[in-house]
C-alpha cells in the first residue's frame, strides 16, 4: 500500500524529511504555522494544508516534527489538530519531536484511545543528513508497527534503532541530549582555556576533533566556535538546547538522579537566553565563558 502521509512542522529538519517523502513518491500533505516555509515542498508536489486537521484528512501516516510539548499538543490535539481528522483505518501517528517524557506518554495514550497506533520516533542528525535520507530514527513502538512502516522510514533514514515500547526512544533521546549539553559547555571552557594559555585556537579545535574527546556533538560545535559561526548556519539554537536540557533534567528527576552537570548546563544556557542570544547557535556559549573572570 502506498501511504498517504501528513507532515506537521516544517523547520529545518521537518522540511528535509518531508522533502524525502515527496521524492520517494508518497502523496504528502504538509502543515506549518508559517505557511511560506512550505513553498519549496509545494513546488515538488506536496499539498499545503491550512491546519493539522486538514493535512491529516484521510492520511494513513502522520508525522510531527515540532519544537516542544506545547506545539506537539496543538498539532495533535488542538481544536484543529490531526486527531480531529477522519483518518485512514488503523493509521499511525509518528512523533519525531524531542519532547518531555511525561508528555510523550500522555500523548500516546490519547492517540491510541482514538484507535490510532503511536510510534515514539525522535531522530538524530542535522538537516543536511536529513536531506540525504540518512537520519537515525530512535523507535519506541510495537515491533509490528515498525515492520509495517519500514518502507516509509527508509525514505528518511539510514538506520533504525528500536529501544522497546513507547517512551523508551524518548528517554534515550533525552539522556543523549543532556549529555550533549554537558559536552558543549565543557568544550567552550576547554577552548577558552586554550586561548588563555596562548595556544592556537584553530589547531586546538582540529586536534580535539581527532582526539579521544571528540563526538559528533563536539566536532560540530568545535568548528562553529573556532569559526565564530554563531549567528549563521544555525543548526541548533541555544533556545532549543535549553528546552531539551530541561526535559532531560525532568527525566532524571523522575528516576531520582541529581543531574548536577546537567543543572550547570542549564545555568549557562539560561544566561544565553537572558542575554537575548538564544536564537543563535548553541556554540555561542563560548562568548559567555570568555566574558567570565
Residue pairs with C-beta under 8 A, 6 or more apart in sequence:
1 60
2 25
2 26
2 27
3 26
3 59
3 60
3 61
3 152
4 26
4 27
4 29
4 58
4 59
4 60
4 61
4 88
5 21
5 26
5 27
5 28
5 29
5 59
5 60
5 61
5 62
5 63
5 152
6 28
6 29
6 30
6 31
6 49
6 52
6 55
6 56
6 59
6 61
6 62
6 63
6 82
7 14
7 17
7 18
7 21
7 28
7 29
7 30
7 31
7 46
7 55
7 62
7 63
7 64
7 65
8 14
8 30
8 31
8 32
8 52
8 55
8 56
8 62
8 63
8 64
8 65
8 66
8 75
8 82
9 31
9 32
9 64
9 65
9 66
9 67
9 71
9 75
9 97
10 18
10 30
10 31
10 32
10 37
10 38
10 41
11 37
11 65
11 66
11 67
12 127
12 130
12 235
13 65
13 96
13 123
13 127
13 130
14 32
14 63
14 65
14 66
14 96
15 37
15 40
15 41
15 127
16 127
16 128
16 130
16 131
17 63
17 65
17 96
17 123
17 130
17 135
17 156
18 28
18 30
18 41
18 46
18 63
19 40
19 41
19 44
19 131
20 130
20 131
20 133
20 155
20 156
21 28
21 63
21 152
21 155
21 156
22 28
22 41
22 44
22 45
22 46
23 44
23 155
24 155
26 152
26 155
27 47
28 41
28 45
28 46
28 47
29 46
29 47
29 48
29 49
29 54
29 55
29 56
29 57
29 59
30 38
30 41
30 42
30 46
30 47
30 48
30 49
30 55
31 48
31 49
31 50
31 51
31 52
31 54
31 55
31 75
32 38
35 48
35 50
38 46
38 48
41 48
42 48
47 55
49 55
49 57
51 80
52 74
52 75
52 76
52 78
52 80
52 81
52 82
52 85
53 80
53 81
53 82
53 84
53 85
54 80
54 85
55 62
55 82
55 85
56 62
56 82
56 83
56 85
56 87
57 85
57 86
57 87
58 85
58 86
58 87
58 88
59 82
59 85
59 87
59 88
59 91
60 87
60 88
60 90
60 91
60 92
61 91
61 92
61 94
61 149
61 152
62 82
62 87
62 91
62 92
62 93
62 94
63 94
63 96
64 72
64 75
64 76
64 82
64 93
64 94
64 95
64 96
64 97
65 96
65 97
65 123
66 72
66 75
66 97
67 97
67 240
67 243
68 97
68 99
68 243
69 99
69 100
69 103
71 97
72 95
72 97
72 99
72 103
72 107
73 103
73 107
74 81
75 81
75 82
76 82
76 83
76 93
76 95
76 107
76 110
76 111
77 83
77 107
77 110
82 93
83 110
83 111
83 114
83 116
87 116
90 115
90 117
91 116
91 117
92 116
92 117
92 118
92 119
92 145
92 148
92 149
93 111
93 116
93 117
93 118
93 119
94 119
94 121
94 149
95 104
95 107
95 118
95 119
95 120
95 121
96 121
96 122
96 123
96 137
97 122
98 122
98 170
98 173
98 174
98 177
98 243
98 244
98 247
99 107
99 170
99 247
100 174
100 247
100 250
100 251
101 167
101 170
101 171
101 174
101 247
101 250
101 251
101 254
102 250
102 254
104 120
104 166
104 167
104 170
105 166
105 167
107 118
108 118
108 120
108 166
108 167
111 118
112 118
117 141
117 142
117 145
118 141
118 166
119 139
119 140
119 141
119 145
119 146
119 149
119 166
120 139
120 140
120 141
120 166
120 167
120 168
120 169
120 170
121 137
121 138
121 139
121 140
121 141
121 169
122 137
122 138
122 169
122 170
122 172
122 173
123 130
123 135
123 136
123 137
123 138
123 157
124 135
124 136
124 138
124 173
124 176
125 134
125 135
125 136
126 220
126 235
126 236
127 235
129 135
130 156
133 155
133 156
133 157
133 158
134 157
134 158
134 159
135 156
135 157
135 158
135 159
136 157
136 158
136 159
136 160
136 161
137 153
137 156
137 157
137 159
137 160
137 161
138 161
138 163
138 169
138 172
138 173
139 146
139 160
139 161
139 162
139 163
139 169
140 162
140 163
140 164
140 165
140 166
140 167
140 168
140 169
140 170
141 162
141 165
141 166
141 169
142 165
143 162
146 153
146 160
146 162
150 160
153 160
161 169
162 169
163 169
163 171
163 172
171 251
174 244
174 247
174 248
174 251
175 248
175 251
177 241
177 244
177 245
177 247
177 248
178 244
178 245
178 248
178 249
178 251
178 252
178 259
178 262
178 265
180 215
180 217
180 241
181 241
181 244
181 245
181 248
181 262
181 265
181 266
181 269
182 261
182 262
182 264
182 265
183 215
183 217
183 218
183 221
184 217
184 218
184 221
184 241
184 265
184 282
184 283
184 285
185 264
185 265
185 268
185 285
187 208
187 213
187 218
187 221
187 222
187 225
188 225
188 283
188 285
188 286
188 288
188 289
189 289
190 208
190 213
191 201
191 204
191 205
191 222
191 225
191 226
191 286
192 286
192 289
192 290
194 201
194 204
195 201
195 290
201 226
202 226
205 222
205 223
205 225
205 226
206 226
208 214
208 218
208 222
209 218
209 219
209 222
209 223
220 235
221 282
221 283
223 229
224 230
224 233
224 235
224 281
224 283
225 283
225 286
229 281
229 283
230 277
230 280
230 281
230 283
230 284
230 287
231 280
231 281
231 284
233 281
234 279
234 280
234 281
235 281
236 281
236 282
237 278
237 279
237 280
237 281
237 282
238 269
238 272
238 273
238 277
238 278
238 279
238 280
238 281
238 282
238 284
238 285
239 273
239 278
239 279
240 282
241 269
241 282
242 266
242 269
242 270
242 272
242 273
242 278
245 262
245 265
245 266
245 269
246 266
248 259
248 262
249 259
249 262
249 263
249 266
252 258
252 259
252 262
253 259
268 285
268 288
268 289
269 282
269 285
271 285
271 288
272 278
272 280
272 284
272 285
272 288
275 288
277 284
